[in-house]
């Protein structure tokens, strides 16, 4: 893989580590509530679901890091594809900005991994 493919994939992985930390540890804290535009009560009511979602985001990051560490394009493309699907679904069902925050970076990384 080229440096650009590695960097873009690593950035997507880093984003997902950030999502994991926010969803698992800061969901009910002021930072998490501000990032996700939640009231205190809504954050408390959805904390278990957010922690579960955060765990899955951690798995996506782990898969991307694994693919990078062993230099396997197929593994990187699989996990980037999962991120794209999650981003498209989130954009369709939660908030359109998820498309730009999650799906677009993964699409760019996947293009770089596949073609470069």
C-alpha positions, 0 to 999 in steps of 0.5 A, a space after each residue: 500500500 502507498 503512504 496515502 492509503 496507509 495514512 487515510 486508513 489510519 485516520 479512519 481507524 483513529 476516528 473510530 477510536 475517537 467514536 468509541 471513547 466518546 460513546 463508551 466513556 463520555 456519552 453522559 458527560 458534557 463533552 459527549 452530550 455536546 458532540 451528540 446534541 443530547 439532553 442529560 436525560 436522553 444521554 442517560 436513557 441511551 447510555 447502554 446502547 451508546 456503549 454497545 455502539 462504541 464497542 463496535 466502533 472499536 472493533 472497526 478500528 481494531 480491524 483497520 489497524 490489523 489490516 495495516 499492521 500485516 499490510 493486507 489490502 483485503 482486510 483493510 478493504 473489508 473493514 473500510 467497507 463496513 465503515 462505509 455501510 455504517 456511515 450510509 446507514 447512520 446518514 439515512 437513519 440518524 443524521 446526514 452529517 454522518 455521511 461526511 464524518 464517517 462514510 466519506 473518509 472511509 470511501 476515500 481510504 478505500 479508493 486509495 487502498 484499492 487503486 494505489 
